[in-house]
Amino acid sequence: MYISKLNVVNFRNFRSQNFLFEPGVNTLIGESGSGKTNAFFALRLMLDDNLPISASKLIENDFNRELKKWKGHWIVISLHFKQLDSSEGANLLAHKLEHVTEPSSSGSYNFYYRPKKKYRKKLYELSLAEDKSLQKLDEILNEITINDYEAVYHFRGTADFSDDEVYKELVGDFENISFPNPDEENKELLGTPTSQIFLIRTELKCTYIKALRDVMTELRRTRQSPLLNLLRGSAKNILVEDSEQVADQVTALNKTISNLQEVNDLAKKVKRTLDSTVGYTFAPSVSIRSELPEDINKLFQSLTLWVGDGDDNGHQGKLDELSLGGANLIYITLKLLEYEYMQPLEEKAAHFLLIEEPEAHIHTHIQKTMFENYSFHNTQVITSTHSTHISSANRIRSINILCKEKRETIVCQPSKGLSIEECKKIERYLDATRSTLLFAKGVILVEGDAELILIPAIFKNVFGLSLDEIGVSVINVNSTVFEHISNLFHDERIKRKCAIITDHDKSLIPLDTDKSKDTEEMKKFRNSEKKGEERKIKLDNYCKENQWIEAFYAKNTFEIDFVLNGNVLEVVKTLSKIYKKPQAITDSKKLLRSKDDIKVGLETLRLADKVVGKGWFALMLAEEVTFETLVPRYILDAIVFASGHIGYKHFEKMFKHRMFYYCGEEEYEKFLELIEAVSEDDRTLDNLLELSAEYLEEDDDIFLFIDSYKGERLC
């Protein structure tokens, strides 16, 4: 059996979210603070017998902040199981988890944290009253404290609390003051109440390996140390004769140490000092003895692990001497070995292994190898990570992405609605670099190295923010086929904006209607234009019904549109890096400074395509980009589309950057003073625009960016 779904309602940063799981290894991906630990706590609250029952007594801060008033609302955590097998333990569970009359192999187990019956009864009676009002509702709710809540567990519930209508039916409709009768609970939906949570925790094994904050402390703790737990198990397997032999040797060693002349001399000196201090009448007798433990279990607890680098010629040292990464690796290894050792000894219906952020301080190659090797019989593994290396090694079908919003976290399943073949194509594509798109707040897909190198450089130099800083990943697909990756962004999958940047490939040179007159160069441009138009039609149709994806096009090509947007100087500055001969630099510069756009575009294309290659040309060009570089409008619009999540603080930093370079020191200081004088409530984008209007030109890139940003918000 395995957990197929975890439903969390009103708990911490989850307003109403579903996690979907597969048999085998599953991964929770999300940035810091997105709720990975909270999801683990929800699972442990249901399954982990190491978590005390008192942990189910929640507090006010456990309610989701999106709730304006938590009083009266419920926290709901539901687990759904599939593939309940025919083992004795599973049968026992099935009787509790399943609807007995149904031949299904699935079941559910629910946790409700709700007001006690007394208050639910009051709410129900108010909903029947003819003079009911929101004021009277508030009076009842204000009486409720966290001590008036109860934690209850139910089996076999079928209710989907993520459905608002179901929530209103079973918990209550606060707006319309309609609440259910607690004396007539719908057991079909809520399930059967039980106090037998120990049954679940006894028949299921949940092992939790927490995030590695202080490994050395964990390894030293007698109770929690995985090494000592393994040693205790090994001690039990020692034969009686061997155990007695070791005990005899320890006894002999203790006797030998105690009888050493130096030890006896010291004991006599202590005795002599006592006699002279307190007198013979009151002085106790004294001896010094060795007390190495003779009990085999206690003796094993004195063993320590010595570790050495595999390449360090056999040298070994204590764990304290090991690097953080090495210590973490040893700790995880011991925990997995402890789990592997204990699992066959425990006859459980299912095993669940929860591993929180295993990647801390561990080398990237080890991260990926370690993840790929997680495999235990009859065990479902759920691990959390913000490592791109671990995420790239996982199946896209087994990933839940936690996307942090203002007051809650949205859980996305990137494979939902995709065929197995489509998932496999995505999995083959997602290496450690490209898998950053799973963590990003916005994504820009590009077709080549030039865009991958230059777009982040342009944005950083022009606006003073990096794309990483605003959570936008630029992903190179190395082709003009974007659909395999962009399929991830959808209402049913990852709810993040994905901009596609590609070339329309309009011909730079005039083309005659009579194709027979085409030169070789004209044939090349005509062919590119045809393919570009076909690509645009296909992409536009593909994006039409999906609010999360939009395509943005260079009229000609990326390099041509860049230089013709007023960025000739940047290209000219690269010539000294490309050519050594002065005449070659002069000839190229003459073409680039021509007033003929065709000559300028063709020369730029020649430099990129035939002289140094697009990737190297982009690297050279990136070094010449400055705050004065003009961003092509389609690139500006694409970045805006992918970064609709940014806010006032980002724009303030962008304006400060522009002011710093465009204004004198006196004007810049004055602008800073104006911003600081604005109250918190008045710190809006419109106020920023008003304050900066007299300092920057009206066609400044930042104003164009904001125009596009506002237009995107209105759509």
Secondary structure, DSSP 8 states (H G I E B T S, - for coil): -EEEEEEEEEETTEEEEEEE--SSEEEEEE-TTSSHHHHHHHHHHHH-TTS-GGGG---GGGB-TT-S--TT--EEEEEEEE---SSHHHHHHHHHHS-TTS--S-EEEEEEEEE-HHHHHHHHHHHH-TT--HHHHHHHHHH--GGGEEEEEEES----TTSHHHHHHHT-BTTTTB---GGG--HHHH-EEES-HHHHHHHEEEEEE---S-HHHHHH-TTT-HHHHHHHHHHHTS-HHHHHHHHHHHHHHHHHHHT-HHHHHHHHHHHHHHHHHH-TTT------------SHHHHHTT---EE--TTSTT--EEGGGS-HHHHHHHHHHHHHHHHHHHGGGS--SEEEEEEE-TTTT--HHHHHHHHHT---TTEEEEEEE--HHHHHHS-GGGEEEEEE-SSSEEEE-TTTT--HHHHHHHHHH--TTGGGGGT-SEEEEESSHHHHHHHHHHHHHHHS--TTTTTEEEEE-SSS--HHHHTTBSTTSB-SEEEEEEE----SS---S-GGG--HHHHHHHHHHHHHHHHHHHHHHHHTT-TTEEEEEESS-HHHHHHTTT-HHHHHTTHHHH-SSHHHHHHHHHHHT-S-HHHHHHHHHHIIIIIS-HHHHHHHHHTT--TT----HHHHHHHHHHTTT--HHHHHHHHHHHHHHHS-HHHHHHHHHHHHHS-GGG--HHHHHHHHTTTS-TT-HHHHHHHHHHHHHH-
